[in-house]
Amino acid sequence: MRWFKPGQDFDFMGKRPYFVGASLVFMLMSAVLLFVPGIRYGTDFKGGTEVEIAFQKPVEAGALRRAVQRVGFSSPDVVAVTGADVPHVFLIRVQEVTALSEEQKKAIQSALCLVDDRGKPPREGCAEEQRVEEVKFSPGGDKVSARYSKDPCGPAQGNEACPPRADIAGQLGNIAGIKLRRGAGNPVVQNPRDHKVEFFLESRADQIVNGLRQELGEDTVPADPRRAEWIGPKAGKQLRDAALISIAISLLAIMVYVAFRFDMRFAPGGVIALFHDVLIAVGANVLTGREVSLSTVAALLTIVGYSINDTVIVYDRIRENLGKQRKMNFLQVINRSITEMFDRTIRTSSTVVVCLIPFMFLGTGAIKDFAFTMQVGVIFGTYSSIYIASPITEWIDRAFFGAKLRKRRRARRRRTATEQPEGAV
């Protein structure tokens, strides 16, 4: 497949004012979308709890959202997961996380009769067999480990499934927002020799599922979700900052690479083209109401790699033609180079776009978002190699290198004229 006949040059650079103007409009629109309505960060970046439930009966998204609100969660996001192997699957996201507050931790320690350094219990009514020497909380806040002063199993010693002497469920019953997770293996003696007991509290995911079972019926809501994840706001902010830093470092490293491989005429155009691609890809996600998550960042970094690869191939042909086509000016060399590479660029990009289409329609959640971001990035990455990177390189050459080149050529001609022998014609 050839778009142009051998030796035929298409005037790509002659059309650059229109395409550069269109790119400026797209970039301006994307920049505005970053603030209005703004980026919708996923649970990865803003923190919260995400639960995926396969309902046993058909459920409407609006009714499900209202049921989650009645359970006690404000502003839930309810998204139908299409294309799943199980029907009636919904993804529920809430801003609340399982992490325990300092007040709740202190209340649990007091309820479990945690003794101080002198062995004194925190309150009256703590029997000797109920006293705990150490309490540890998991980072997620849904698991608590307690080391008792004496053997918690008593006569049942040696049986790891024996219940502890202390009625943990009764001790925690008066603490707001704290409830023991249902299940026969909770609590459990984790280490009889050290008198260590572990028990699990109801997480936000458990509260959502249990609340929906009460609201919608046990015949509609299963006992357990298909998937439950959570991340705290602090960790989400750290992930968001790390994602931005990774993209910035990749752009800087690529600029240094292009500058060393070619020269400084080429590096700015390549980096601006990458910034153009990333900004428009993020703007497309905001425009379509998609969340920006870790999968989106992975797609953006992939776009950066794909786009610079396409740009470097065009740059390499430009550098090659600069040595071969000495009678052409720089603008003509760019047109010749892009024309020669156009067939290869279109074939490569079309193959990637076609391969991503099934993921957009048949994939789930994060896969769809990744494929959509990649589609936008590949299309604009191919376009930017021609109408962003190349025009900027031509402008830099004309503005900063053209005058020096012309000066060197004039000096060379003067030296040639002075070195001619006397009487030469």
C-alpha positions as CSV (number, residue, x, y, z in Angstrom):
1,M,0.0,0.0,0.0
2,R,1.5,3.3,-1.1
3,W,-0.2,6.7,-0.6
4,F,2.3,8.6,-2.8
5,K,4.3,7.6,-5.9
6,P,8.1,7.3,-5.6
7,G,9.7,10.7,-6.0
8,Q,6.4,12.5,-5.3
9,D,6.5,14.9,-2.4
10,F,3.4,16.1,-0.7
11,D,3.5,19.6,0.8
12,F,2.8,18.6,4.4
13,M,4.4,21.8,5.7
14,G,2.4,24.0,3.5
15,K,-0.7,22.9,5.5
16,R,0.9,23.3,8.9
17,P,-0.8,26.7,9.8
18,Y,-4.2,25.0,9.8
19,F,-3.1,21.9,11.7
20,V,-1.1,23.8,14.2
21,G,-4.0,26.1,14.8
22,A,-6.3,23.1,15.3
23,S,-3.9,21.6,17.8
24,L,-3.8,24.8,19.8
25,V,-7.6,24.8,19.9
26,F,-7.5,21.1,21.1
27,M,-4.9,21.8,23.7
28,L,-6.7,24.9,25.0
29,M,-10.0,22.9,25.3
30,S,-8.2,20.1,27.1
31,A,-6.5,22.6,29.5
32,V,-9.9,24.2,30.3
33,L,-11.5,20.7,30.9
34,L,-8.8,20.0,33.5
35,F,-10.4,22.7,35.7
36,V,-14.0,22.7,34.4
37,P,-15.5,20.2,35.1
38,G,-12.1,18.9,36.3
39,I,-10.4,15.5,36.4
40,R,-12.5,12.7,38.0
41,Y,-9.8,10.8,39.9
42,G,-10.4,7.1,40.5
43,T,-10.2,5.4,43.8
44,D,-6.5,4.9,43.2
45,F,-5.9,8.6,43.5
46,K,-8.6,10.1,45.7
47,G,-9.0,7.3,48.1
48,G,-12.2,5.3,48.9
49,T,-13.7,1.9,48.8
50,E,-14.6,0.0,45.6
51,V,-16.8,-3.0,45.6
52,E,-17.9,-5.2,42.6
53,I,-21.1,-7.2,43.2
54,A,-22.7,-9.7,40.9
55,F,-26.4,-9.4,41.8
56,Q,-28.6,-12.5,41.6
57,K,-31.5,-10.5,40.0
58,P,-31.7,-7.5,37.7
59,V,-31.1,-4.2,39.5
60,E,-31.4,-0.6,38.3
61,A,-28.5,1.7,38.8
62,G,-30.6,4.5,40.3
63,A,-32.3,2.2,42.8
64,L,-29.0,0.7,43.7
65,R,-27.5,4.2,44.3
66,R,-30.4,5.2,46.5
67,A,-30.0,1.9,48.5
68,V,-26.3,2.6,49.1
69,Q,-27.2,6.1,50.4
70,R,-29.8,4.7,52.8
71,V,-27.1,2.3,54.1
72,G,-25.1,5.4,55.2
73,F,-22.8,6.3,52.3
74,S,-22.9,9.7,50.7
75,S,-22.4,10.4,47.0
76,P,-21.8,6.8,45.8
77,D,-20.8,6.0,42.2
78,V,-22.6,3.1,40.7
79,V,-21.4,1.8,37.4
80,A,-22.8,-1.2,35.4
81,V,-20.0,-3.5,34.4
82,T,-20.9,-4.7,30.9
83,G,-19.4,-7.6,29.2
84,A,-18.8,-9.5,32.4
85,D,-19.0,-13.3,32.5
86,V,-21.7,-12.9,35.1
87,P,-24.8,-10.8,34.5
88,H,-26.1,-7.9,36.7
89,V,-22.6,-6.8,37.8
90,F,-22.2,-3.4,39.3
91,L,-19.2,-1.5,40.5
92,I,-19.9,0.6,43.7
93,R,-17.5,3.3,44.8
94,V,-17.7,5.4,48.0
95,Q,-15.4,7.9,49.5
96,E,-15.3,6.3,52.9
97,V,-12.5,3.9,53.8
98,T,-12.0,1.3,56.4
99,A,-9.2,3.0,58.3
100,L,-9.9,3.5,62.0
101,S,-9.6,6.9,63.6
102,E,-7.4,7.5,66.6
103,E,-10.6,7.7,68.8
104,Q,-11.8,4.3,67.6
105,K,-8.4,2.8,68.2
106,K,-8.3,4.1,71.8
107,A,-11.9,2.9,72.4
108,I,-10.9,-0.6,71.1
109,Q,-7.9,-0.7,73.4
110,S,-10.0,0.3,76.3
111,A,-12.7,-2.3,75.5
112,L,-10.1,-5.0,75.2
113,C,-8.7,-4.1,78.6
114,L,-5.2,-3.1,77.4
115,V,-3.0,-2.7,80.5
116,D,-0.4,0.0,80.8
117,D,3.3,-0.4,81.5
118,R,2.6,-1.1,85.2
119,G,0.0,-3.8,84.3
120,K,-2.9,-1.6,85.4
121,P,-6.2,-2.1,83.3
122,P,-7.7,1.0,81.7
123,R,-11.1,0.6,83.5
124,E,-12.9,-1.2,86.2
125,G,-14.5,-4.5,85.4
126,C,-11.5,-6.0,83.5
127,A,-11.1,-9.5,84.8
128,E,-7.6,-10.9,84.9
129,E,-8.2,-13.4,82.1
130,Q,-9.5,-10.5,79.9
131,R,-6.5,-8.3,80.2
132,V,-4.5,-7.7,77.0
133,E,-0.8,-6.7,77.0
134,E,-0.6,-5.6,73.3
135,V,-3.0,-4.5,70.6
136,K,-2.0,-4.0,66.9
137,F,-4.0,-2.7,64.1
138,S,-3.5,-3.5,60.4
139,P,-2.9,-0.7,58.0
140,G,-6.4,-1.2,56.6
141,G,-8.0,-1.1,60.0
142,D,-10.1,-4.2,59.5
143,K,-7.8,-6.6,61.4
144,V,-6.9,-6.4,65.1
145,S,-4.3,-8.5,66.9
146,A,-4.4,-8.8,70.7
147,R,-1.9,-10.6,72.9
148,Y,-3.5,-11.7,76.2
149,S,-1.8,-11.9,79.5
150,K,-3.0,-15.5,80.0
151,D,-4.0,-18.3,77.7
152,P,-7.2,-17.2,75.9
153,C,-8.3,-20.8,75.3
154,G,-8.3,-22.2,78.8
155,P,-9.4,-25.9,78.8
156,A,-9.5,-25.9,75.0
157,Q,-5.8,-25.3,74.8
158,G,-4.2,-26.7,71.6
159,N,-7.3,-26.1,69.5
160,E,-6.4,-23.2,67.2
161,A,-10.1,-22.6,66.5
162,C,-11.1,-22.2,70.1
163,P,-12.9,-19.0,71.1
164,P,-11.0,-16.7,73.4
165,R,-12.2,-16.3,77.0
166,A,-13.0,-12.7,76.4
167,D,-16.3,-12.1,74.5
168,I,-14.8,-9.8,72.0
169,A,-18.0,-9.1,70.2
170,G,-19.6,-8.1,73.5
171,Q,-16.7,-5.9,74.4
172,L,-16.8,-4.0,71.1
173,G,-20.5,-3.7,70.9
174,N,-20.7,-0.2,72.4
175,I,-18.1,1.4,70.1
176,A,-19.7,3.5,67.3
177,G,-18.9,2.3,63.8
178,I,-17.2,-0.9,65.0
179,K,-18.7,-4.3,64.5
180,L,-17.2,-7.8,64.3
181,R,-17.3,-9.4,60.9
182,R,-19.6,-12.4,60.7
183,G,-18.1,-15.8,60.3
184,A,-17.2,-18.9,62.3
185,G,-13.5,-18.3,62.2
186,N,-13.7,-14.8,63.7
187,P,-12.1,-14.3,66.2
188,V,-9.4,-17.0,66.0
189,V,-6.4,-17.8,68.2
190,Q,-3.5,-17.1,65.9
191,N,-0.7,-18.3,68.3
192,P,-1.8,-20.2,71.4
193,R,1.8,-20.2,72.8
194,D,1.9,-16.4,72.8
195,H,-1.7,-16.0,73.7
196,K,-2.3,-14.1,70.5
197,V,-5.8,-13.6,69.1
198,E,-6.8,-12.1,65.8
199,F,-10.2,-10.8,64.8
200,F,-11.6,-9.0,61.8
201,L,-13.9,-6.0,61.9
202,E,-16.5,-5.2,59.3
203,S,-14.9,-3.2,56.5
204,R,-16.7,-0.6,54.4
205,A,-17.2,-3.3,51.7
206,D,-18.8,-5.6,54.3
207,Q,-21.1,-2.7,55.4
208,I,-22.1,-2.0,51.8
209,V,-22.9,-5.7,51.1
210,N,-24.7,-6.3,54.4
211,G,-26.7,-3.1,54.1
212,L,-27.8,-3.9,50.6
213,R,-28.9,-7.4,51.7
214,Q,-31.2,-5.7,54.1
215,E,-32.4,-3.1,51.7
216,L,-32.8,-5.2,48.5
217,G,-33.2,-8.7,50.0
218,E,-30.9,-11.6,50.4
219,D,-32.3,-13.3,47.3
220,T,-31.0,-10.3,45.3
221,V,-27.6,-9.5,46.9
222,P,-25.0,-12.2,47.4
223,A,-23.3,-12.8,50.7
224,D,-19.9,-11.8,49.4
225,P,-18.7,-9.4,46.7
226,R,-16.7,-10.5,43.6
227,R,-14.0,-8.0,44.5
228,A,-13.4,-5.4,47.2
229,E,-10.6,-2.8,47.3
230,W,-9.8,0.3,49.2
231,I,-7.1,2.9,49.5
232,G,-6.7,5.8,51.9
233,P,-6.7,9.5,50.9
234,K,-3.0,10.0,51.9
235,A,-1.9,7.0,49.9
236,G,-4.0,8.1,47.0
237,K,-2.4,11.6,47.0
238,Q,1.1,10.0,47.1
239,L,0.1,7.8,44.1
240,R,-1.2,10.8,42.2
241,D,2.0,12.8,42.9
242,A,4.2,9.8,41.9
243,A,2.2,9.5,38.6
244,L,2.8,13.2,37.7
245,I,6.5,12.9,38.6
246,S,6.9,9.8,36.5
247,I,5.3,11.5,33.4
248,A,7.5,14.6,33.9
249,I,10.7,12.5,34.3
250,S,9.9,10.5,31.1
251,L,9.4,13.8,29.1
252,L,12.7,15.2,30.4
253,A,14.6,11.9,29.7
254,I,13.2,11.8,26.2
255,M,14.2,15.4,25.5
256,V,17.8,14.6,26.6
257,Y,17.8,11.4,24.5
258,V,16.6,13.2,21.3
259,A,19.1,16.0,21.9
260,F,22.0,13.6,22.1
261,R,20.8,11.4,19.2
262,F,20.1,14.3,16.9
263,D,20.7,17.9,18.0
264,M,18.9,20.7,19.8
265,R,16.9,21.6,16.8
266,F,14.9,18.3,17.2
267,A,14.5,17.9,21.0
268,P,12.0,20.7,21.7
269,G,9.7,19.6,18.9
270,G,9.6,16.0,20.2
271,V,8.9,17.0,23.8
272,I,6.2,19.5,22.8
273,A,4.6,16.9,20.6
274,L,4.5,14.5,23.6
275,F,3.0,17.1,25.9
276,H,0.4,17.7,23.2
277,D,-0.5,14.0,23.0
278,V,-0.7,13.6,26.8
279,L,-2.8,16.7,27.4
280,I,-5.3,15.9,24.7
281,A,-5.6,12.2,25.9
282,V,-6.3,13.5,29.5
283,G,-8.8,16.0,28.1
284,A,-10.6,13.3,26.1
285,N,-11.0,11.3,29.4
286,V,-12.4,14.3,31.2
287,L,-14.8,15.1,28.2
288,T,-16.2,11.5,28.2
289,G,-16.6,11.4,31.9
290,R,-14.0,8.7,32.5
291,E,-12.0,8.4,35.7
292,V,-8.2,8.9,35.7
293,S,-6.7,6.0,37.5
294,L,-3.4,4.0,37.5
295,S,-4.5,2.3,34.3
296,T,-4.9,5.7,32.7
297,V,-1.4,6.7,33.8
298,A,0.0,3.4,32.4
299,A,-1.7,4.3,29.1
300,L,-0.2,7.8,29.1
301,L,3.3,6.5,29.6
302,T,2.7,4.0,26.8
303,I,1.6,6.8,24.6
304,V,4.7,8.7,25.4
305,G,6.8,5.8,24.3
306,Y,4.8,5.1,21.2
307,S,4.7,8.7,20.1
308,I,8.4,9.4,20.5
309,N,9.2,6.2,18.6
310,D,7.1,7.5,15.7
311,T,8.7,11.0,15.9
312,V,12.2,9.6,16.1
313,I,11.7,7.6,12.9
314,V,10.6,10.7,11.1
315,Y,13.5,12.7,12.6
316,D,15.9,10.0,11.5
317,R,14.7,10.2,7.9
318,I,15.0,14.0,8.0
319,R,18.6,13.7,9.2
320,E,19.3,11.2,6.5
321,N,17.9,13.4,3.7
322,L,19.7,16.4,5.0
323,G,22.9,14.7,3.9
324,K,21.5,13.3,0.6
325,Q,19.4,16.2,-0.6
326,R,21.8,19.1,-0.4
327,K,20.0,21.2,-3.0
328,M,16.8,21.2,-1.0
329,N,16.0,23.7,1.8
330,F,15.0,22.4,5.2
331,L,11.3,22.7,4.5
332,Q,11.6,20.6,1.4
333,V,13.6,18.0,3.2
334,I,10.9,17.6,5.8
335,N,8.2,17.2,3.1
336,R,10.4,14.6,1.4
337,S,11.1,12.7,4.6
338,I,7.4,12.6,5.8
339,T,6.2,11.5,2.4
340,E,8.7,8.6,2.4
341,M,7.6,7.6,5.9
342,F,3.9,8.2,5.5
343,D,3.0,4.7,4.3
344,R,4.9,3.0,7.2
345,T,3.4,5.4,9.8
346,I,-0.2,4.8,8.6
347,R,0.2,1.0,8.5
348,T,1.7,0.9,12.0
349,S,-0.8,3.2,13.6
350,S,-3.8,1.5,11.9
351,T,-2.7,-1.9,13.2
352,V,-2.5,-0.6,16.8
353,V,-5.9,1.1,16.5
354,V,-7.6,-2.0,15.1
355,C,-6.1,-4.2,17.8
356,L,-7.4,-1.8,20.5
357,I,-11.0,-1.8,19.3
358,P,-12.0,-5.2,20.8
359,F,-10.7,-4.1,24.2
360,M,-12.8,-0.9,24.0
361,F,-16.1,-2.9,23.5
362,L,-15.4,-6.2,25.1
363,G,-13.1,-5.3,28.0
364,T,-14.1,-4.4,31.5
365,G,-13.6,-1.2,33.6
366,A,-9.9,-0.4,33.6
367,I,-9.2,-2.3,30.4
368,K,-11.8,-0.1,28.5
369,D,-10.3,3.1,29.9
370,F,-6.8,2.0,29.0
371,A,-7.8,1.1,25.5
372,F,-9.7,4.4,25.0
373,T,-6.8,6.5,26.2
374,M,-4.4,4.5,24.0
375,Q,-6.7,5.0,21.0
376,V,-6.7,8.8,21.4
377,G,-3.0,8.8,22.1
378,V,-2.1,6.7,19.1
379,I,-4.2,8.9,16.7
380,F,-2.9,12.2,18.0
381,G,0.7,10.8,18.4
382,T,0.8,9.9,14.7
383,Y,-0.6,13.3,13.8
384,S,1.8,15.2,16.1
385,S,4.9,13.6,14.6
386,I,3.9,15.2,11.3
387,Y,2.2,18.5,12.2
388,I,3.7,19.3,15.7
389,A,7.2,18.0,16.0
390,S,8.3,18.7,12.4
391,P,6.9,22.3,12.1
392,I,8.5,23.2,15.5
393,T,11.8,21.7,14.3
394,E,11.6,23.7,11.1
395,W,10.8,26.9,13.0
396,I,13.8,26.4,15.4
397,D,16.1,25.7,12.5
398,R,14.9,28.9,10.7
399,A,14.9,31.1,13.8
400,F,18.1,30.0,15.5
401,F,20.2,27.9,13.2
402,G,19.4,29.3,9.7
403,A,21.2,32.6,10.2
404,K,24.4,30.9,11.4
405,L,24.3,28.4,8.5
406,R,23.9,31.3,6.0
407,K,26.7,33.2,7.7
408,R,29.0,30.1,7.4
409,R,28.1,29.7,3.8
410,R,28.8,33.4,3.0
411,A,32.2,33.1,4.8
412,R,33.0,29.9,2.8
413,R,32.1,31.7,-0.5
414,R,34.4,34.6,0.4
415,R,37.3,32.3,1.3
416,T,36.8,30.5,-2.0
417,A,36.8,33.8,-3.9
418,T,40.0,35.0,-2.2
419,E,41.8,31.7,-2.8
420,Q,41.2,31.7,-6.5
421,P,44.5,32.2,-8.5
422,E,45.1,35.6,-10.2
423,G,43.6,35.8,-13.7
424,A,41.2,32.9,-13.1
425,V,37.7,33.3,-14.6
